[in-house]
Amino acid sequence: MEAEKAPERAMDAVRITVEFTGGLEMLFSSKRKHSISIPAVDETGSASNLAYLVRYLCDHLMNDRRKELFILNDSVRPGILVLVNDADWELEGEGAYILQKGDSILFVSTLHGG
């Protein structure tokens, strides 16, 4: 499937809410909830999707150097549940889900140390 192109949105931004729980907030300034604006298109000119959001978060929002605690092989690590507007991202197409204005993205670590 060809990536959805969105050249008309090149100058636009998508305002979303991103939330981290289960210890992931420690990687993001120990702040649980972030309201952010990301470019409406990614580096290839395609509409910004969840895969792009994960890269964007690592490059622009994560203040911890240990990216491997959040990503593995360019995707969210196993053991991290991702919800898009309260629905499992697997039901929304995972990384291919195109971000929409007002989306709420929740990352929950299900792995706990002890």
Disulfide bonds with the S-S distance in Angstrom:
none
